[in-house]
Amino acid sequence: MERAIDKLEPFQRAISKAHLAAAGVAVDSLENPDKPLIAIANSWNEVCPGHEPLKKLAEEVKKGVLEAGGEPIEFNTIGMCDGIAQGHAGMRYCLPHREIIADSCEAMIVGEGCFDGVVYLGSCDKIIPAMLMAAARIDLPAALVTCGPCYDEIKPSESKALRARFLAGEATERDVIEGTLRYYTGPGVCPFLGTANTMGCLTEGLGMMLPNGALWPSSTSQRRFSARQTGAAVVDLVRRGIKPSDIMTQAAIDNTVKLLASIGGSLNALIHLPALAAELGLECTWAQVAEITSKTPVICNVVPNGDISCVNLYKAGGIPAVLQTISGDLDTSVMTVTGKTLAENLETSVLRCDRSVIRTQDDPASVANGIQVLYGNLAPEGALVKTSAVPAEQHVWSGTAMVFDSEEEAFEAYNAHAIKPGTGVIIRYEGPKGGPGMKELHRVTEIMKGIPDSAVITDGRFSGASGGLSVGYLCPEAFDGAPIALVENGDKINIDLTKNLIEVEVSDEELARRKQGWKPVIHENGGHLLARYAKQVSSAKTGAVIG
């Protein structure tokens, strides 16, 4: 086996090996042509609860690499916590930092030019997609490891009830902190089916993670064993020449969309999957997603689709059991990081399947359209809604627009008790360019649940845990002069999920008249990073990628 480092010009090869040896890599390993050099790209930090365990898991990965005859070499990248960044201007950095992570992995791995394979460690909303994008872009044999969800001690509804009491002035800050720690019991991925767990599940579905790798709980022996096995698996992939492009094919992407629809996963997947597909030279458009989701039932009742957590889904059989349940709709011939096909994996990885958690597709409780793409004069290029989390009585809705040019303005109106029942809260200039950074408006969706018969409509995005009638990701965004930029207070808004429709009752002629006097709202961006991002980023429907 010829290693990457051994392909270097002879003198540079010697110098490169000397530098690695100076950093602590054994000279004998560097001189052994049968020892592939495996990069450990780790987003460990002490800020994000989903990343705190990754330092120890990286040690397990290294053991697996060594046991399989490889040599592990670790480096770090960053990882933000969306939960900490919620509800303030810092959220503008969360989506852009996906690109920073992917770029930093490319810079380290391609720039050093000495690695044969990679194990990527990351756990949360933007970090997992960034690692997948890096794996696709670099195309060295690779696999992903996350830390898994933390155990919960109370139901999600109990945690939500505590937050509602705080918003009503009936609980203290200390009550919220201590009560939340009964749901987020320690380091690990937040236990609901938000973007972090959604992307972990989709990574397993893509074949870029070992079976059960998404939902083995944090701080368990299974989680450590899985990390160790992943290290060994990547060494095997190097020796067999199996690359991410052999695994993340169009068929695998299509399988992943079906998995997303089946579990009722996060809408944010519909900016991450198109971005990943672009790295691979493939397609994952909203139109393709809509065609799949309209026919694919939601078979899991994990929050926000029900009142159980991802730990319950793990106990019910996890993603292998879900994949087996929907296998008739999948291409199971696709390759995975085990070196086996999905079909072969499912023969050995499904240990149990609790049908009270993972229903069959023909169960009357399983309904298609967990995720919908809406169109109309308010979103000519599409908007997204998580239908499985919308009350049935709001599937057809009309209300009066109340317009805000930022999340902060909406909070001010809420605190002033100015938002009345039946209001369509329009929050604009929060898209990729207009934000800039496309903030996640989860806190807004939480407070709006307390206002009867209301809706949130935005060119920003939502958390995977958002519920209620929350329509986001509107394309084009307000900053580009789209119809959402022209809505005025008092306009009537109609949303009909039965017809995939979102519209404002304003004539084309009136919208054209309003456009004549329109000027974009320019937000203070706080620094050079966001200014650059705003100039280069594409629309949400194409993945909000940097051109």
ABEGO torsion letter per residue (X at the ends): XBBAAAABBAAAAAAAAAAAAAAGBBAAAAABAABBBBBBBBABBAABAAAAAAAAAAAAAAAAAAAAGBBBBBBBBBBBBAAAABGBAAAAAAAAAAAAAAAAAAAAAAAAGABABBBBBBABAAAAAAAAAAAAAAGBBBBBBBAEBBBBABBAAAAAAAAAAAAAGABBAAAAAAAAAAABAEBEBBABBBAAAAAAAAAAAAGABBBGAAABBBGBAAAAAAAAAAAAAAAAAAAAGBBAAAABBAAAAAAAAAAAAAAGBBAAAAAAAAAAAAAAGBBBBAAAAAAAAAABBBABABOAABABBAAAAAAAGEAAAAAAAAAAABBAABBBAAGBBAAAAAAAABABBBAAABBBAABAABBBGABBBBBEAABAAEBBBBAAABBAAAABBBBBBBBBABAAAAAAAAAAGABBBGBBBBBBGABAAAOBGGBBAAAAAAAAAABBGBBBBBABBBBAABBEBBBBGBOBBAAAGBAAAABBBGBBBBBBAAAGBBBBBBBAAAAAAAAAABBBBBBBAGEAAAAAAAAABBBAAAGGBBX
